[in-house]
């Protein structure tokens, strides 16, 4: 009975993911569904392509790192993920696409959300003529006290 319930839940999750992908103009391929099942099956999370690939392999998926990268970029382009650039060699993908800020722990690589109400922005600079603010992203790098 447990295997049946697991299969039913997985089918429900895949149907929900299929609808989500189609809703943003993406085909619901098996690989996108598998990756989406890891990303969107619970609370918001921050992943790198490498960490998601490790998770996929550990769960029994046979999938390349290149496929993970492609799916993450497609999900980001479609608005399902938010890209958080830490530095030129490190990018995280955030399932919380709302406007918010982050702490980045430079010792352990953990990215943590900062609720917007905890950020008090001082006056912003004058914008170039004809421009509007599209968003403000704050990344605060932290480390343990020594």
DSSP file (Angstrom, degrees, kcal/mol; ACC not computed):
  #  RESIDUE AA STRUCTURE BP1 BP2  ACC     N-H-->O    O-->H-N    N-H-->O    O-->H-N    TCO  KAPPA ALPHA  PHI   PSI    X-CA   Y-CA   Z-CA
    1    1 A X     >        0   0    0      0, 0.0     4,-2.5     0, 0.0     5,-0.2   0.000 360.0 360.0 360.0 -38.4    0.0    0.0    0.0
    2    2 A X  H  >  +     0   0    0      1,-0.2     4,-2.6     2,-0.2     5,-0.2   0.897 360.0  51.0 -62.2 -40.3    2.9    2.4    0.8
    3    3 A X  H  > S+     0   0    0      2,-0.2     4,-2.4     1,-0.2    -1,-0.2   0.897 110.3  50.0 -63.6 -39.2    4.4    1.9   -2.7
    4    4 A X  H  > S+     0   0    0      2,-0.2     4,-2.5     1,-0.2    -2,-0.2   0.931 111.6  47.3 -63.8 -46.2    1.0    2.6   -4.2
    5    5 A X  H  X S+     0   0    0     -4,-2.5     4,-2.8     2,-0.2    -2,-0.2   0.891 111.9  50.9 -62.9 -39.7    0.6    5.8   -2.2
    6    6 A X  H  X S+     0   0    0     -4,-2.6     4,-2.6     2,-0.2    -1,-0.2   0.922 111.6  47.5 -62.0 -44.3    4.1    6.9   -3.1
    7    7 A X  H  X S+     0   0    0     -4,-2.4     4,-2.4     2,-0.2    -2,-0.2   0.893 112.7  48.8 -65.2 -40.1    3.4    6.3   -6.8
    8    8 A X  H  X S+     0   0    0     -4,-2.5     4,-2.5     2,-0.2    -2,-0.2   0.931 112.9  47.5 -64.5 -46.0    0.1    8.2   -6.6
    9    9 A X  H  X S+     0   0    0     -4,-2.8     4,-2.7     1,-0.2    -2,-0.2   0.901 112.1  50.2 -61.7 -41.3    1.8   11.2   -4.8
   10   10 A X  H  X S+     0   0    0     -4,-2.6     4,-2.8     2,-0.2    -1,-0.2   0.912 110.7  49.2 -64.2 -41.5    4.6   11.1   -7.4
   11   11 A X  H  X S+     0   0    0     -4,-2.4     4,-2.3     2,-0.2    -2,-0.2   0.903 111.9  48.8 -64.2 -40.6    2.0   11.2  -10.2
   12   12 A X  H  X S+     0   0    0     -4,-2.5     4,-2.4     2,-0.2    -2,-0.2   0.921 112.7  48.1 -62.9 -44.0    0.2   14.1   -8.5
   13   13 A X  H  X S+     0   0    0     -4,-2.7     4,-2.8     1,-0.2    -2,-0.2   0.917 112.0  49.0 -62.2 -43.5    3.5   16.0   -8.1
   14   14 A X  H  X S+     0   0    0     -4,-2.8     4,-2.8     2,-0.2    -1,-0.2   0.873 110.6  50.9 -66.1 -35.9    4.4   15.3  -11.7
   15   15 A X  H  X S+     0   0    0     -4,-2.3     4,-2.4     2,-0.2    -1,-0.2   0.925 111.8  47.3 -66.1 -42.6    1.0   16.5  -12.9
   16   16 A X  H  X S+     0   0    0     -4,-2.4     4,-2.2     2,-0.2    -2,-0.2   0.914 114.5  46.9 -62.1 -43.7    1.4   19.7  -10.9
   17   17 A X  H  X S+     0   0    0     -4,-2.8     4,-3.0     2,-0.2     5,-0.2   0.892 109.3  54.6 -64.6 -40.2    4.9   20.2  -12.2
   18   18 A X  H  X S+     0   0    0     -4,-2.8     4,-2.7     1,-0.2     5,-0.2   0.935 110.5  45.8 -58.3 -46.6    3.7   19.5  -15.8
   19   19 A X  H  X S+     0   0    0     -4,-2.4     4,-2.1     1,-0.2    -1,-0.2   0.904 112.7  51.1 -62.7 -41.6    1.1   22.2  -15.3
   20   20 A X  H  X S+     0   0    0     -4,-2.2     4,-0.7     2,-0.2    -2,-0.2   0.921 113.3  44.3 -62.8 -45.4    3.7   24.6  -13.9
   21   21 A X  H ><>S+     0   0    0     -4,-3.0     5,-2.8     1,-0.2     3,-1.1   0.933 114.6  47.8 -66.3 -46.7    6.1   24.0  -16.7
   22   22 A X  H ><5S+     0   0    0     -4,-2.7     3,-1.5     1,-0.3    -1,-0.2   0.852 103.8  63.7 -62.6 -33.2    3.5   24.3  -19.4
   23   23 A X  H 3<5S+     0   0    0     -4,-2.1    -1,-0.3     1,-0.3    -2,-0.2   0.739 108.3  40.6 -63.5 -23.1    2.2   27.5  -17.7
   24   24 A X  T <<5S-     0   0    0     -3,-1.1    -1,-0.3    -4,-0.7    -2,-0.2   0.216 125.4 -98.5-110.0  13.4    5.6   29.2  -18.5
   25   25 A X  T < 5S+     0   0    0     -3,-1.5     2,-0.4     1,-0.3    -3,-0.2   0.671  80.0 130.0  85.0  17.7    5.9   27.7  -22.0
   26   26 A X      < -     0   0    0     -5,-2.8    -1,-0.3    -6,-0.1     2,-0.2  -0.851  59.2-118.5-105.8 141.9    8.3   24.8  -21.2
   27   27 A X        -     0   0    0     -2,-0.4     2,-1.7     1,-0.1     5,-0.1  -0.529  26.1-123.1 -71.4 142.2    7.7   21.2  -22.4
   28   28 A X        +     0   0    0     -2,-0.2    -1,-0.1     4,-0.1   -10,-0.1  -0.573  42.6 175.9 -88.8  74.8    7.4   18.8  -19.5
   29   29 A X     >  -     0   0    0     -2,-1.7     4,-2.5     1,-0.1     5,-0.2  -0.351  44.1-109.4 -74.6 161.8   10.2   16.5  -20.4
   30   30 A X  H  > S+     0   0    0      1,-0.2     4,-2.6     2,-0.2     5,-0.2   0.905 119.6  49.9 -58.3 -42.7   11.1   13.6  -18.1
   31   31 A X  H  > S+     0   0    0      2,-0.2     4,-2.6     1,-0.2     5,-0.2   0.907 110.7  48.3 -67.3 -40.8   14.4   15.3  -17.1
   32   32 A X  H  > S+     0   0    0      2,-0.2     4,-2.9     1,-0.2    -1,-0.2   0.890 112.7  49.6 -64.4 -38.0   12.7   18.6  -16.4
   33   33 A X  H  X S+     0   0    0     -4,-2.5     4,-2.2     2,-0.2    -2,-0.2   0.913 111.3  48.6 -66.2 -42.3   10.1   16.8  -14.3
   34   34 A X  H  X S+     0   0    0     -4,-2.6     4,-1.1     2,-0.2    -2,-0.2   0.939 115.9  43.1 -62.2 -46.5   12.8   14.9  -12.4
   35   35 A X  H >X S+     0   0    0     -4,-2.6     4,-2.1     1,-0.2     3,-0.5   0.923 113.9  51.6 -65.5 -44.4   14.7   18.1  -11.7
   36   36 A X  H 3X S+     0   0    0     -4,-2.9     4,-3.1     1,-0.2    -1,-0.2   0.849 102.8  59.5 -60.8 -35.0   11.6   20.0  -10.9
   37   37 A X  H 3< S+     0   0    0     -4,-2.2    -1,-0.2     1,-0.2     4,-0.2   0.841 109.3  44.2 -64.7 -31.5   10.5   17.3   -8.4
   38   38 A X  H << S+     0   0    0     -4,-1.1     3,-0.4    -3,-0.5    -2,-0.2   0.890 120.3  40.3 -75.6 -40.6   13.8   17.9   -6.5
   39   39 A X  H  < S+     0   0    0     -4,-2.1     3,-0.3     1,-0.2    -2,-0.2   0.909 122.7  33.5 -75.6 -43.8   13.5   21.7   -6.6
   40   40 A X  S  < S+     0   0    0     -4,-3.1    -1,-0.2     1,-0.2    -2,-0.1   0.003  84.9 100.8-110.0  27.4    9.8   22.4   -6.0
   41   41 A X  S    S-     0   0    0     -3,-0.4     2,-0.2    -4,-0.2    -1,-0.2   0.276  93.8 -17.7 -99.4  12.8    8.7   19.6   -3.6
   42   42 A X  S    S+     0   0    0     -3,-0.3     3,-0.1     1,-0.2    -4,-0.0  -0.743 104.7   1.8-172.9-136.8    8.8   21.6   -0.4
   43   43 A X  S    S-     0   0    0     -2,-0.2    -1,-0.2     1,-0.2    -2,-0.1  -0.215  83.8 -77.9 -73.0 165.2   10.0   24.7    1.1
   44   44 A X        -     0   0    0     -3,-0.1     2,-0.3    -4,-0.1    -1,-0.2  -0.282  58.1-179.9 -61.4 147.3   12.1   27.3   -0.7
   45   45 A X        -     0   0    0     -6,-0.1    50,-2.2    -3,-0.1     2,-0.5  -0.966  29.1-131.2-149.0 163.1   15.7   26.5   -1.2
   46   46 A X  E     +A   94   0A   0     -2,-0.3     2,-0.3    48,-0.2    48,-0.2  -0.976  33.8 171.1-117.1 126.8   19.0   27.6   -2.7
   47   47 A X  E     -A   93   0A   0     46,-2.4    46,-3.1    -2,-0.5     2,-0.3  -0.949  26.3-143.7-134.1 154.2   21.0   25.2   -4.9
   48   48 A X     >  -     0   0    0     -2,-0.3     4,-2.3    44,-0.2     5,-0.2  -0.727  36.4-110.6-101.6 164.9   24.0   25.2   -7.1
   49   49 A X  H  > S+     0   0    0     42,-0.4     4,-2.3    -2,-0.3     5,-0.1   0.903 120.2  50.5 -60.7 -39.3   24.0   23.1  -10.3
   50   50 A X  H  > S+     0   0    0      2,-0.2     4,-2.5     1,-0.2    -1,-0.2   0.918 110.1  47.5 -66.7 -44.0   26.6   20.9   -8.7
   51   51 A X  H  > S+     0   0    0      1,-0.2     4,-2.0     2,-0.2    -1,-0.2   0.886 113.8  48.2 -66.5 -36.7   24.7   20.4   -5.4
   52   52 A X  H  X S+     0   0    0     -4,-2.3     4,-2.6     2,-0.2    -1,-0.2   0.885 110.3  51.9 -69.6 -37.6   21.5   19.6   -7.3
   53   53 A X  H  X S+     0   0    0     -4,-2.3     4,-2.7    -5,-0.2     5,-0.2   0.930 109.4  49.8 -62.3 -44.8   23.4   17.2   -9.6
   54   54 A X  H  X S+     0   0    0     -4,-2.5     4,-2.4     1,-0.2    -2,-0.2   0.911 112.3  48.1 -58.8 -42.8   24.7   15.4   -6.5
   55   55 A X  H  X S+     0   0    0     -4,-2.0     4,-1.4     2,-0.2    -2,-0.2   0.898 111.4  50.1 -64.7 -41.4   21.2   15.2   -5.0
   56   56 A X  H  <>S+     0   0    0     -4,-2.6     5,-2.5     2,-0.2     3,-0.2   0.931 112.5  46.0 -63.7 -46.1   19.8   13.9   -8.3
   57   57 A X  H ><5S+     0   0    0     -4,-2.7     3,-1.7     1,-0.2    -2,-0.2   0.913 110.4  53.8 -63.9 -42.4   22.5   11.2   -8.6
   58   58 A X  H 3<5S+     0   0    0     -4,-2.4    -1,-0.2     1,-0.3    -2,-0.2   0.800 106.2  53.4 -62.6 -27.9   22.0   10.2   -4.9
   59   59 A X  T 3<5S-     0   0    0     -4,-1.4    -1,-0.3    -3,-0.2    -2,-0.2   0.406 126.9 -99.9 -88.7   4.0   18.3    9.8   -5.6
   60   60 A X  T < 5S+     0   0    0     -3,-1.7     2,-0.2     1,-0.3    -3,-0.2   0.484  73.2 144.2  97.4   3.0   19.0    7.4   -8.5
   61   61 A X      < -     0   0    0     -5,-2.5     2,-0.9    -6,-0.2    -1,-0.3  -0.557  44.2-144.6 -77.2 139.6   18.6    9.7  -11.4
   62   62 A X        +     0   0    0     -2,-0.2     2,-0.3     2,-0.0    -1,-0.1  -0.865  48.6 136.8-102.1  98.4   20.9    9.2  -14.4
   63   63 A X        -     0   0    0     -2,-0.9     2,-0.1   -10,-0.1    -6,-0.1  -0.999  48.5-122.4-148.9 141.2   21.4   12.8  -15.5
   64   64 A X     >  -     0   0    0     -2,-0.3     4,-1.8     1,-0.1     5,-0.1  -0.459  22.3-121.3 -86.1 158.6   24.4   14.9  -16.5
   65   65 A X  H  > S+     0   0    0      1,-0.2     4,-2.7     2,-0.2     5,-0.2   0.866 114.7  58.3 -62.7 -36.6   25.6   18.1  -14.9
   66   66 A X  H  > S+     0   0    0      1,-0.2     4,-2.6     2,-0.2    -1,-0.2   0.890 104.6  50.3 -61.5 -39.5   25.1   19.8  -18.3
   67   67 A X  H  > S+     0   0    0      2,-0.2     4,-2.6     1,-0.2    -1,-0.2   0.895 109.6  51.1 -65.3 -39.8   21.4   18.8  -18.3
   68   68 A X  H  X S+     0   0    0     -4,-1.8     4,-2.8     2,-0.2     5,-0.2   0.953 111.2  47.8 -60.9 -49.9   21.1   20.2  -14.8
   69   69 A X  H  X S+     0   0    0     -4,-2.7     4,-2.4     1,-0.2     5,-0.2   0.925 112.3  49.5 -56.5 -46.6   22.7   23.5  -15.9
   70   70 A X  H  X S+     0   0    0     -4,-2.6     4,-2.4     1,-0.2    -1,-0.2   0.926 112.8  46.4 -60.5 -45.8   20.4   23.7  -18.9
   71   71 A X  H  X S+     0   0    0     -4,-2.6     4,-3.1     2,-0.2     5,-0.2   0.922 111.6  51.1 -65.0 -43.9   17.3   23.0  -16.9
   72   72 A X  H  X S+     0   0    0     -4,-2.8     4,-2.2     1,-0.2    -1,-0.2   0.913 112.7  46.4 -60.2 -42.4   18.2   25.5  -14.2
   73   73 A X  H  X S+     0   0    0     -4,-2.4     4,-2.7    -5,-0.2    -1,-0.2   0.893 113.4  48.7 -67.4 -39.1   18.9   28.2  -16.8
   74   74 A X  H  X S+     0   0    0     -4,-2.4     4,-1.9    -5,-0.2    -2,-0.2   0.918 111.9  48.9 -65.7 -42.8   15.6   27.4  -18.6
   75   75 A X  H  <>S+     0   0    0     -4,-3.1     5,-2.7     2,-0.2     6,-1.0   0.889 112.9  48.6 -62.6 -39.1   13.7   27.5  -15.3
   76   76 A X  H ><5S+     0   0    0     -4,-2.2     3,-1.5    -5,-0.2    -2,-0.2   0.940 110.4  49.7 -66.3 -47.3   15.3   30.9  -14.5
   77   77 A X  H 3<5S+     0   0    0     -4,-2.7    -1,-0.2     1,-0.3    -2,-0.2   0.835 110.9  51.3 -59.8 -32.2   14.5   32.3  -18.0
   78   78 A X  T 3<5S-     0   0    0     -4,-1.9    -1,-0.3    -5,-0.2    -2,-0.2   0.509 119.7-110.5 -84.8  -4.7   10.9   31.2  -17.5
   79   79 A X  T < 5S+     0   0    0     -3,-1.5    -3,-0.2    -4,-0.4    -2,-0.1   0.568  88.8 113.5  89.8   9.0   10.7   32.9  -14.1
   80   80 A X  S   <S+     0   0    0     -5,-2.7     2,-0.3    -6,-0.2    -4,-0.2   0.716  80.6  30.6 -84.6 -21.5   10.5   29.7  -12.0
   81   81 A X  S    S-     0   0    0     -6,-1.0     2,-0.5    -9,-0.1    -2,-0.2  -0.900  71.6-136.6-131.3 160.6   13.8   30.3  -10.3
   82   82 A X  E     -B   94   0A   0     12,-2.4    12,-3.1    -2,-0.3     2,-0.4  -0.982  20.4-134.9-119.0 130.2   15.9   33.4   -9.4
   83   83 A X  E     -B   93   0A   0     -2,-0.5     2,-0.6    10,-0.2    10,-0.2  -0.700  15.1-165.6 -86.5 132.2   19.6   33.5  -10.1
   84   84 A X  E     -B   92   0A   0      8,-3.0     8,-2.8    -2,-0.4     2,-0.7  -0.949   8.0-154.9-119.9 108.8   21.8   34.7   -7.2
   85   85 A X  E     +B   91   0A   0     -2,-0.6     6,-0.2     6,-0.2     3,-0.1  -0.750  17.5 174.8 -88.1 115.4   25.3   35.5   -8.4
   86   86 A X  E    S-     0   0A   0      4,-2.3     2,-0.3    -2,-0.7    -1,-0.2   0.899  70.2 -30.0 -85.1 -47.4   27.8   35.3   -5.6
   87   87 A X  E >  S-B   90   0A   0      3,-1.5     3,-1.9     0, 0.0    -1,-0.4  -0.922  80.2 -77.9-158.1 175.0   30.9   35.9   -7.7
   88   88 A X  T 3  S+     0   0    0     -2,-0.3     3,-0.1     1,-0.3    -3,-0.0   0.724 130.7  40.2 -57.9 -20.0   31.9   35.1  -11.3
   89   89 A X  T 3  S+     0   0    0      1,-0.2     2,-0.4    -4,-0.0    -1,-0.3   0.413 110.2  61.7-108.2   2.6   32.5   31.5  -10.5
   90   90 A X  E <   + B   0  87A   0     -3,-1.9    -4,-2.3     2,-0.0    -3,-1.5  -0.957  53.7 170.4-138.8 118.7   29.6   30.8   -8.1
   91   91 A X  E     - B   0  85A   0     -2,-0.4   -42,-0.4    -6,-0.2     2,-0.3  -0.985  11.7-163.2-126.4 135.0   25.9   31.0   -8.9
   92   92 A X  E     - B   0  84A   0     -8,-2.8    -8,-3.0    -2,-0.4     2,-0.5  -0.813  12.1-141.4-109.2 155.9   23.0   29.8   -6.8
   93   93 A X  E     -AB  47  83A   0    -46,-3.1   -46,-2.4    -2,-0.3     2,-0.5  -0.984  15.2-156.6-119.7 130.4   19.4   29.2   -7.9
   94   94 A X  E     -AB  46  82A   0    -12,-3.1   -12,-2.4    -2,-0.5   -48,-0.2  -0.903  15.8-156.9-113.3 128.1   16.6   30.3   -5.6
   95   95 A X  S    S+     0   0    0    -50,-2.2     2,-0.9    -2,-0.5    -1,-0.1   0.646  81.8  83.3 -77.2 -13.8   13.1   28.8   -5.7
   96   96 A X        +     0   0    0    -51,-0.3     4,-0.1     1,-0.1    -1,-0.1  -0.806  57.7 178.0 -89.4 104.6   11.8   31.9   -4.0
   97   97 A X        +     0   0    0     -2,-0.9    -1,-0.1   -17,-0.1   -16,-0.1   0.432  43.0 108.5 -91.0   1.0   11.4   34.3   -6.9
   98   98 A X  S    S-     0   0    0      1,-0.1     2,-0.5   -16,-0.1    -2,-0.1  -0.316  87.5 -84.6 -72.0 163.1   10.0   37.2   -4.8
   99   99 A X  S    S+     0   0    0     38,-0.0     2,-0.3    -2,-0.0    17,-0.2  -0.570  74.8 129.8 -70.9 118.4   12.1   40.2   -4.2
  100  100 A X        -     0   0    0     -2,-0.5     2,-0.2    -4,-0.1    38,-0.2  -0.959  46.0-118.9-160.6 173.0   14.4   39.5   -1.2
  101  101 A X  E     -C  114   0B   0     13,-1.6    13,-3.0    -2,-0.3     2,-0.3  -0.626  22.5-137.1-119.0 173.5   18.0   39.7   -0.1
  102  102 A X  E     -Cd 113 139B   0     36,-2.5    38,-2.8    11,-0.3     2,-0.4  -0.960  12.0-144.8-138.7 150.1   20.6   37.2    1.2
  103  103 A X  E     -Cd 112 140B   0      9,-2.7     9,-2.5    -2,-0.3     2,-0.5  -0.895  22.5-160.3 -97.1 140.6   23.3   36.5    3.6
  104  104 A X  E     -Cd 111 141B   0     36,-2.7    38,-2.9    -2,-0.4     2,-0.7  -0.970   8.9-146.7-124.7 117.0   26.2   34.4    2.2
  105  105 A X  E  >  - d   0 142B   0      5,-2.7     4,-2.1    -2,-0.5     5,-0.4  -0.721   6.3-161.7 -83.3 112.8   28.4   32.6    4.6
  106  106 A X  T  4 S+     0   0    0     36,-2.8    -1,-0.2    -2,-0.7    37,-0.2   0.689  85.2  55.6 -72.4 -17.4   31.9   32.6    3.1
  107  107 A X  T  4 S+     0   0    0     35,-0.4    -1,-0.2     1,-0.1    36,-0.1   0.904 125.2  15.7 -80.0 -42.6   33.1   29.7    5.3
  108  108 A X  T  4 S-     0   0    0      2,-0.1    -2,-0.2    -3,-0.1    -1,-0.1   0.447  96.3-120.9-114.6  -0.4   30.4   27.1    4.5
  109  109 A X     <  +     0   0    0     -4,-2.1     2,-0.3     1,-0.2    -3,-0.1   0.638  56.2 154.9  74.3  13.5   28.8   28.5    1.3
  110  110 A X        -     0   0    0     -5,-0.4    -5,-2.7    -6,-0.0     2,-0.5  -0.607  30.3-156.0 -81.1 132.3   25.3   28.7    2.9
  111  111 A X  E     -C  104   0B   0     -2,-0.3     2,-0.4    -7,-0.2    -7,-0.2  -0.928  14.5-174.6-106.8 128.5   22.9   31.2    1.3
  112  112 A X  E     -C  103   0B   0     -9,-2.5    -9,-2.7    -2,-0.5     2,-0.1  -0.975  24.0-115.5-129.2 137.8   20.1   32.4    3.6
  113  113 A X  E     -C  102   0B   0     -2,-0.4     2,-0.5   -11,-0.2   -11,-0.3  -0.388  17.7-154.0 -68.2 145.0   17.2   34.7    2.9
  114  114 A X  E     -C  101   0B   0    -13,-3.0   -13,-1.6    -2,-0.1     5,-0.1  -0.990  25.4-122.0-115.2 119.6   16.9   38.1    4.6
  115  115 A X    >   -     0   0    0     -2,-0.5     3,-2.0   -15,-0.1     4,-0.3  -0.334  19.7-122.1 -60.1 142.3   13.2   39.2    4.8
  116  116 A X  G >  S+     0   0    0      1,-0.3     3,-1.9   -17,-0.2    -1,-0.1   0.830 109.2  63.9 -55.1 -35.7   12.7   42.5    3.1
  117  117 A X  G 3  S+     0   0    0      1,-0.3    -1,-0.3     3,-0.1    -2,-0.1   0.668  95.6  60.6 -68.1 -13.1   11.4   44.1    6.3
  118  118 A X  G <  S+     0   0    0     -3,-2.0     2,-0.5     1,-0.0    -1,-0.3   0.497  92.4  78.3 -89.3  -3.4   14.8   43.6    7.9
  119  119 A X    <   -     0   0    0     -3,-1.9     2,-0.7    -4,-0.3    -1,-0.0  -0.923  58.4-170.7-109.1 124.1   16.5   45.8    5.2
  120  120 A X        -     0   0    0     -2,-0.5     2,-0.4     0, 0.0    -3,-0.1  -0.905  15.5-153.6-113.1 101.2   16.3   49.6    5.6
  121  121 A X        -     0   0    0     -2,-0.7     3,-0.1     1,-0.1    -2,-0.0  -0.594   6.0-142.3 -78.9 126.6   17.7   51.1    2.4
  122  122 A X        -     0   0    0     -2,-0.4    -1,-0.1     1,-0.2     0, 0.0  -0.171  55.3 -47.4 -70.9-180.0   19.1   54.5    2.7
  123  123 A X        -     0   0    0      1,-0.1    -1,-0.2     0, 0.0     2,-0.2  -0.205  62.8-133.6 -51.7 134.1   18.5   57.0   -0.2
  124  124 A X        -     0   0    0     -3,-0.1     3,-0.1     1,-0.1    -1,-0.1  -0.554  29.0 -94.1 -86.6 156.1   19.3   55.4   -3.5
  125  125 A X        -     0   0    0     -2,-0.2     2,-0.1     1,-0.1    -1,-0.1  -0.241  49.4 -87.9 -65.8 158.4   21.4   57.3   -6.1
  126  126 A X        -     0   0    0      1,-0.1     2,-0.2     3,-0.0    -1,-0.1  -0.447  48.4-125.2 -64.2 138.2   19.7   59.4   -8.8
  127  127 A X        -     0   0    0     -2,-0.1     3,-0.1     4,-0.1    -1,-0.1  -0.532  26.3 -96.2 -85.3 151.8   18.9   57.3  -11.8
  128  128 A X    >   -     0   0    0     -2,-0.2     3,-1.8     1,-0.1    -1,-0.1  -0.346  60.1 -81.1 -59.6 149.5   20.1   58.1  -15.3
  129  129 A X  T 3  S+     0   0    0      1,-0.3    -1,-0.1    -3,-0.1     3,-0.1  -0.239 117.0  18.8 -56.2 135.9   17.4   59.9  -17.2
  130  130 A X  T 3  S+     0   0    0      1,-0.3     2,-0.3    -3,-0.1    -1,-0.3   0.536 102.0 113.4  82.6   7.3   14.8   57.6  -18.7
  131  131 A X    <   -     0   0    0     -3,-1.8     2,-0.3    -4,-0.0    -1,-0.3  -0.834  43.9-166.8-113.7 150.1   15.6   54.7  -16.3
  132  132 A X        -     0   0    0     -2,-0.3     2,-0.4    -3,-0.1    -4,-0.1  -0.909  34.5 -96.3-126.8 159.2   13.6   53.1  -13.6
  133  133 A X        -     0   0    0     -2,-0.3     3,-0.1     1,-0.2    -6,-0.0  -0.629  31.6-177.7 -76.6 127.0   14.6   50.7  -10.8
  134  134 A X        -     0   0    0     -2,-0.4     2,-0.3     1,-0.4    -1,-0.2   0.714  65.4 -38.0 -93.0 -27.4   13.9   47.1  -11.8
  135  135 A X        -     0   0    0      2,-0.0     2,-0.4   -36,-0.0    -1,-0.4  -0.916  46.3-128.2 174.9 161.6   15.1   45.7   -8.5
  136  136 A X        -     0   0    0     -2,-0.3     2,-0.5    -3,-0.1   -36,-0.1  -0.993  20.6-167.9-129.2 123.7   17.6   45.9   -5.7
  137  137 A X        -     0   0    0     -2,-0.4     2,-0.5   -38,-0.1   -36,-0.1  -0.957   1.7-168.0-115.7 122.6   19.6   42.8   -4.7
  138  138 A X        -     0   0    0     -2,-0.5   -36,-2.5   -38,-0.2     2,-0.5  -0.941   3.8-174.6-111.4 127.7   21.6   42.9   -1.5
  139  139 A X  E     -d  102   0B   0     -2,-0.5     2,-0.7   -38,-0.2   -36,-0.2  -0.978   6.4-164.7-120.8 115.8   24.1   40.2   -0.7
  140  140 A X  E     -d  103   0B   0    -38,-2.8   -36,-2.7    -2,-0.5     2,-0.4  -0.897  10.8-147.1-104.3 115.0   25.8   40.4    2.7
  141  141 A X  E     +d  104   0B   0     -2,-0.7     2,-0.3   -38,-0.2   -36,-0.2  -0.681  24.7 179.9 -82.5 128.9   28.8   38.2    3.0
  142  142 A X  E     +d  105   0B   0    -38,-2.9   -36,-2.8    -2,-0.4   -35,-0.4  -0.841  13.7 179.3-126.6 162.6   29.3   36.9    6.5
  143  143 A X        -     0   0    0     -2,-0.3     3,-0.1   -38,-0.2   -38,-0.0  -0.971  40.2 -83.7-154.5 159.6   31.7   34.7    8.4
  144  144 A X        -     0   0    0     -2,-0.3     2,-0.1     1,-0.1   -38,-0.0  -0.317  50.5-103.0 -64.8 148.8   32.1   33.4   12.0
  145  145 A X              0   0    0      1,-0.1    -1,-0.1     0, 0.0     0, 0.0  -0.421 360.0 360.0 -66.3 147.7   33.8   35.7   14.5
  146  146 A X              0   0    0     -2,-0.1    -1,-0.1    -3,-0.1    -2,-0.1   0.420 360.0 360.0 -98.1 360.0   37.3   34.6   15.3
